[in-house]
Every structure is written in structure tokens, then in C-alpha cells.
Amino acid sequence: MAISEKLKTLVDQFPKADNRGMLTAGIDKEKIERAVAEIAAGGREQFLGLIEMLGEPGTEENVKPHYALHCVANHVLTTGDQRARKERCAAMAAQLDGDLSTYNKAFLCQELQWAGGKEASAALGRLLLDEELVEPAAMALSAIGDGAAEQFRAALPKARGKCRLNVVQGLGAVGDASSVGALKEALGDPDREVRLAAGWALARLGDAGSVDVMLKAADVEPGWERIQATKHCFVLAEKLEAAGNGDPARKIYRQVGQ
């Protein structure tokens, strides 16, 4: 789309980086707030224009639109305008499938982490198999919650390496009880960090049926993995006891205490 001269003028009112690359000098709060409100009033087209104005990381031309987009994305949170929030977030989510640089896609993921809702979940889910973007996408999905479990669950069978680790962590973060079986399988993953993430996730879920596999996962050679897996067993026991499941909790205490 064509970027309007009005938008360029408004964006130019935002501060530029100082000689250290920091946005700490020349801050005129009232001027910035007026520019933010005017850009926000321009609706979806103005917001898409901001995204199009994003430059390459580290370049001077990226600083002002980057600053402006962050302010406008958060403006809808302060005003409480849910229709505008959904519209802005849907616009950002749509750009995750586009030609933006990886750096700027990660930036949009970060904005969605704060402002996004279910309207962004599917687009973020498509990044869960991208090693360069899986971390900001997973963090955004975990923060959003709504619709996140389905995205993590769908990605898990195809996820490898760094992506698999983030997906397993995501399932634990959103507390997806439907993934208990898959998380139990992940306790036997060749990657130690994935195994530990699966143990952490199962502990958070407080599933009584996970006691035996968790105890088995903790029965390894002394070292970091044993320490962490044992800690996960104790967390599971605490959750089970708090939920009134005293018998499986006591089984953990007895076996781990031997």
C-alpha cells in the first residue's frame, strides 16, 4: 500500500535514537501522545502503513516507525477499545506470513505478546516450526492463552530441536491437559532439555496418572537431570496433595525419599 504523507509526517514526530542508539533524549510526551492518537484514529490502513515503514534492524529509518508502532499497538490497551485491539492485532498477525525481515516479524510477535488475542493464534502457530521465530511466537502464544493449546498441540509431532523444546514448554505454560499423553512420550526424548521441559509441564498439570513415568524419569544417573526431574516429582506431589490425591502424592514422597 502507499504510505501517506500524513503518516510520514506523524511518524517523524517521534524521537530518534541518540549517539548510543537509545531512545532516551528529546522525549516530548504530549507531542508523542498526540501523534499516537492521530495515527490510531486513522484505523487499519494507517497501522498497516506503520508496519510497511519498518526498516532493517539497526538502521536509522527503522527507529521512528518501530517506536510509533509500539506506541500505537499499546494505545488500544490504554483506551480499552476491543474492536480496535482486534483489528490492529489481526493486521500484525497477517504480516507474519509476509515478506518482513525475521527481525521485524519477531518484533510483531513481541507486540502480540502484550496486545494479542485469539485472532493472532493461528498466525503465531505457523511460526512454531521456524527455528528463528519459534521463541517469540511461543512466548506470544503462551501470553495470549486463548487458542494457544491447539497451536502447540498441532506443532508438536513435527517439531524438532529448538522448536520441539519451545513447543513442549508452551504446552506446560498453557496447562494443556489434552497433551498429557504426548508429554509423557516426550519424557523419553533423546534431548535432555526436552525431557526436562516435559517433566516440568506434567508437574504443572498435576496429573495423577503421570506419577509412575515421572518417577522413572527421575531414576537416572546423579547429576543435573536427576536433580531437576526429582524437583518436578515434588511439584507434582504438592499439586496432587493440594487436590486431595494423597495416595499418589505419598507414593512420590516414599520413592523419591529412598
C-alpha positions as a Python dict, from the first residue, in 0.01 Angstrom:
ca = {
    (1, 'M'): (0, 0, 0),
    (2, 'A'): (107, 360, -49),
    (3, 'I'): (230, 526, 271),
    (4, 'S'): (55, 861, 308),
    (5, 'E'): (247, 1182, 352),
    (6, 'K'): (37, 1249, 661),
    (7, 'L'): (158, 926, 822),
    (8, 'K'): (519, 1007, 736),
    (9, 'T'): (479, 1348, 900),
    (10, 'L'): (328, 1197, 1213),
    (11, 'V'): (597, 931, 1242),
    (12, 'D'): (865, 1196, 1203),
    (13, 'Q'): (744, 1350, 1529),
    (14, 'F'): (872, 1052, 1726),
    (15, 'P'): (1221, 1075, 1882),
    (16, 'K'): (1528, 949, 1705),
    (17, 'A'): (1800, 743, 1870),
    (18, 'D'): (2083, 926, 2045),
    (19, 'N'): (2452, 858, 1982),
    (20, 'R'): (2426, 539, 2188),
    (21, 'G'): (2130, 411, 1991),
    (22, 'M'): (1899, 477, 2288),
    (23, 'L'): (1557, 643, 2282),
    (24, 'T'): (1614, 848, 2595),
    (25, 'A'): (1667, 1202, 2465),
    (26, 'G'): (1427, 1455, 2315),
    (27, 'I'): (1117, 1288, 2459),
    (28, 'D'): (815, 1517, 2433),
    (29, 'K'): (540, 1310, 2595),
    (30, 'E'): (250, 1531, 2492),
    (31, 'K'): (370, 1555, 2132),
    (32, 'I'): (409, 1178, 2111),
    (33, 'E'): (67, 1114, 2264),
    (34, 'R'): (-99, 1347, 2011),
    (35, 'A'): (77, 1172, 1722),
    (36, 'V'): (-20, 828, 1859),
    (37, 'A'): (-385, 929, 1892),
    (38, 'E'): (-392, 1068, 1538),
    (39, 'I'): (-230, 758, 1387),
    (40, 'A'): (-467, 535, 1585),
    (41, 'A'): (-764, 735, 1459),
    (42, 'G'): (-653, 654, 1103),
    (43, 'G'): (-756, 292, 1156),
    (44, 'R'): (-625, -21, 991),
    (45, 'E'): (-473, 146, 686),
    (46, 'Q'): (-259, 379, 893),
    (47, 'F'): (-148, 88, 1108),
    (48, 'L'): (-53, -122, 804),
    (49, 'G'): (140, 179, 679),
    (50, 'L'): (341, 180, 1001),
    (51, 'I'): (430, -186, 951),
    (52, 'E'): (534, -115, 593),
    (53, 'M'): (759, 166, 715),
    (54, 'L'): (964, -67, 934),
    (55, 'G'): (1323, -79, 811),
    (56, 'E'): (1612, -313, 865),
    (57, 'P'): (1740, -365, 1221),
    (58, 'G'): (1999, -113, 1330),
    (59, 'T'): (1910, 138, 1059),
    (60, 'E'): (1805, 493, 1136),
    (61, 'E'): (1493, 464, 922),
    (62, 'N'): (1368, 179, 1140),
    (63, 'V'): (1379, 366, 1471),
    (64, 'K'): (1084, 603, 1443),
    (65, 'P'): (827, 366, 1285),
    (66, 'H'): (938, 97, 1531),
    (67, 'Y'): (876, 335, 1822),
    (68, 'A'): (549, 457, 1673),
    (69, 'L'): (412, 109, 1606),
    (70, 'H'): (482, 2, 1964),
    (71, 'C'): (303, 310, 2097),
    (72, 'V'): (1, 268, 1869),
    (73, 'A'): (-26, -106, 1939),
    (74, 'N'): (-38, -32, 2311),
    (75, 'H'): (-270, 267, 2269),
    (76, 'V'): (-567, 34, 2227),
    (77, 'L'): (-486, -128, 2561),
    (78, 'T'): (-497, 203, 2743),
    (79, 'T'): (-820, 310, 2574),
    (80, 'G'): (-983, -31, 2623),
    (81, 'D'): (-1114, -33, 2267),
    (82, 'Q'): (-1151, -407, 2199),
    (83, 'R'): (-1264, -364, 1840),
    (84, 'A'): (-955, -159, 1759),
    (85, 'R'): (-731, -401, 1951),
    (86, 'K'): (-856, -697, 1749),
    (87, 'E'): (-820, -502, 1425),
    (88, 'R'): (-461, -395, 1499),
    (89, 'C'): (-360, -741, 1616),
    (90, 'A'): (-517, -912, 1316),
    (91, 'A'): (-320, -671, 1095),
    (92, 'M'): (6, -761, 1270),
    (93, 'A'): (-71, -1131, 1257),
    (94, 'A'): (-137, -1114, 881),
    (95, 'Q'): (211, -969, 827),
    (96, 'L'): (376, -1270, 993),
    (97, 'D'): (317, -1463, 668),
    (98, 'G'): (458, -1182, 456),
    (99, 'D'): (797, -1060, 340),
    (100, 'L'): (906, -874, 653),
    (101, 'S'): (1255, -944, 786),
    (102, 'T'): (1288, -1202, 1062),
    (103, 'Y'): (1381, -920, 1300),
    (104, 'N'): (1060, -730, 1233),
    (105, 'K'): (845, -1042, 1247),
    (106, 'A'): (994, -1110, 1591),
    (107, 'F'): (907, -752, 1685),
    (108, 'L'): (544, -806, 1581),
    (109, 'C'): (537, -1126, 1788),
    (110, 'Q'): (651, -924, 2089),
    (111, 'E'): (373, -671, 2032),
    (112, 'L'): (120, -953, 2003),
    (113, 'Q'): (250, -1095, 2330),
    (114, 'W'): (117, -784, 2504),
    (115, 'A'): (-187, -695, 2298),
    (116, 'G'): (-285, -1008, 2105),
    (117, 'G'): (-582, -1239, 2143),
    (118, 'K'): (-720, -1544, 1969),
    (119, 'E'): (-727, -1355, 1639),
    (120, 'A'): (-345, -1391, 1628),
    (121, 'S'): (-311, -1751, 1746),
    (122, 'A'): (-319, -1929, 1409),
    (123, 'A'): (-56, -1699, 1250),
    (124, 'L'): (171, -1738, 1553),
    (125, 'G'): (119, -2114, 1543),
    (126, 'R'): (258, -2125, 1189),
    (127, 'L'): (589, -1992, 1326),
    (128, 'L'): (633, -2272, 1579),
    (129, 'L'): (833, -2477, 1328),
    (130, 'D'): (1057, -2182, 1235),
    (131, 'E'): (1381, -2201, 1438),
    (132, 'E'): (1441, -1827, 1405),
    (133, 'L'): (1094, -1723, 1519),
    (134, 'V'): (974, -2005, 1743),
    (135, 'E'): (1079, -1832, 2066),
    (136, 'P'): (891, -1501, 2023),
    (137, 'A'): (595, -1688, 1871),
    (138, 'A'): (579, -1935, 2161),
    (139, 'M'): (606, -1655, 2418),
    (140, 'A'): (325, -1465, 2248),
    (141, 'L'): (101, -1772, 2234),
    (142, 'S'): (169, -1854, 2600),
    (143, 'A'): (74, -1499, 2700),
    (144, 'I'): (-239, -1497, 2483),
    (145, 'G'): (-362, -1836, 2606),
    (146, 'D'): (-684, -1837, 2403),
    (147, 'G'): (-634, -2078, 2113),
    (148, 'A'): (-269, -2141, 2207),
    (149, 'A'): (-300, -2502, 2322),
    (150, 'E'): (-434, -2614, 1984),
    (151, 'Q'): (-140, -2449, 1808),
    (152, 'F'): (122, -2607, 2035),
    (153, 'R'): (-51, -2945, 2015),
    (154, 'A'): (-62, -2938, 1635),
    (155, 'A'): (306, -2840, 1608),
    (156, 'L'): (446, -3100, 1849),
    (157, 'P'): (454, -3405, 1616),
    (158, 'K'): (658, -3214, 1355),
    (159, 'A'): (872, -3003, 1587),
    (160, 'R'): (1242, -3085, 1620),
    (161, 'G'): (1533, -2940, 1815),
    (162, 'K'): (1481, -2586, 1941),
    (163, 'C'): (1125, -2584, 1808),
    (164, 'R'): (1033, -2900, 1996),
    (165, 'L'): (1170, -2762, 2321),
    (166, 'N'): (967, -2441, 2289),
    (167, 'V'): (651, -2627, 2195),
    (168, 'V'): (677, -2862, 2495),
    (169, 'Q'): (740, -2565, 2723),
    (170, 'G'): (440, -2392, 2568),
    (171, 'L'): (212, -2687, 2641),
    (172, 'G'): (318, -2668, 3003),
    (173, 'A'): (276, -2292, 3018),
    (174, 'V'): (-84, -2305, 2895),
    (175, 'G'): (-163, -2616, 3102),
    (176, 'D'): (-296, -2829, 2819),
    (177, 'A'): (-443, -3137, 2987),
    (178, 'S'): (-517, -3290, 2644),
    (179, 'S'): (-143, -3322, 2584),
    (180, 'V'): (-64, -3542, 2885),
    (181, 'G'): (-4, -3847, 2663),
    (182, 'A'): (227, -3658, 2428),
    (183, 'L'): (415, -3506, 2722),
    (184, 'K'): (465, -3850, 2874),
    (185, 'E'): (620, -3963, 2547),
    (186, 'A'): (843, -3655, 2548),
    (187, 'L'): (987, -3771, 2883),
    (188, 'G'): (1179, -4024, 2673),
    (189, 'D'): (1302, -3772, 2414),
    (190, 'P'): (1670, -3801, 2309),
    (191, 'D'): (1719, -3434, 2403),
    (192, 'R'): (1770, -3384, 2777),
    (193, 'E'): (1623, -3033, 2773),
    (194, 'V'): (1306, -3159, 2605),
    (195, 'R'): (1277, -3436, 2866),
    (196, 'L'): (1308, -3184, 3147),
    (197, 'A'): (1058, -2949, 2983),
    (198, 'A'): (811, -3236, 2956),
    (199, 'G'): (861, -3318, 3325),
    (200, 'W'): (805, -2954, 3418),
    (201, 'A'): (487, -2945, 3208),
    (202, 'L'): (346, -3265, 3360),
    (203, 'A'): (425, -3140, 3710),
    (204, 'R'): (232, -2819, 3642),
    (205, 'L'): (-65, -3019, 3517),
    (206, 'G'): (-87, -3219, 3841),
    (207, 'D'): (-198, -3538, 3664),
    (208, 'A'): (-218, -3840, 3896),
    (209, 'G'): (-163, -4075, 3602),
    (210, 'S'): (183, -3927, 3546),
    (211, 'V'): (330, -4041, 3878),
    (212, 'D'): (497, -4359, 3755),
    (213, 'V'): (651, -4209, 3442),
    (214, 'M'): (774, -3908, 3637),
    (215, 'L'): (938, -4131, 3898),
    (216, 'K'): (1102, -4331, 3620),
    (217, 'A'): (1229, -4012, 3459),
    (218, 'A'): (1391, -3914, 3790),
    (219, 'D'): (1561, -4252, 3826),
    (220, 'V'): (1871, -4159, 3625),
    (221, 'E'): (2239, -4114, 3700),
    (222, 'P'): (2319, -3848, 3963),
    (223, 'G'): (2358, -3504, 3807),
    (224, 'W'): (2160, -3210, 3672),
    (225, 'E'): (1887, -3414, 3507),
    (226, 'R'): (1821, -3619, 3820),
    (227, 'I'): (1806, -3304, 4035),
    (228, 'Q'): (1558, -3132, 3805),
    (229, 'A'): (1345, -3442, 3745),
    (230, 'T'): (1326, -3502, 4121),
    (231, 'K'): (1217, -3141, 4171),
    (232, 'H'): (940, -3196, 3915),
    (233, 'C'): (825, -3503, 4108),
    (234, 'F'): (796, -3298, 4427),
    (235, 'V'): (599, -3027, 4246),
    (236, 'L'): (363, -3294, 4115),
    (237, 'A'): (326, -3439, 4466),
    (238, 'E'): (241, -3097, 4609),
    (239, 'K'): (-22, -3039, 4343),
    (240, 'L'): (-174, -3384, 4395),
    (241, 'E'): (-189, -3339, 4771),
    (242, 'A'): (-346, -2995, 4735),
    (243, 'A'): (-609, -3151, 4509),
    (244, 'G'): (-688, -3421, 4766),
    (245, 'N'): (-499, -3700, 4589),
    (246, 'G'): (-295, -3804, 4890),
    (247, 'D'): (-213, -4162, 4790),
    (248, 'P'): (-19, -4086, 4466),
    (249, 'A'): (148, -3793, 4639),
    (250, 'R'): (269, -4019, 4921),
    (251, 'K'): (398, -4267, 4665),
    (252, 'I'): (624, -3994, 4524),
    (253, 'Y'): (747, -3892, 4869),
    (254, 'R'): (822, -4251, 4966),
    (255, 'Q'): (1005, -4344, 4646),
    (256, 'V'): (1200, -4022, 4599),
    (257, 'G'): (1295, -4020, 4965),
    (258, 'Q'): (1460, -4361, 4949),
}
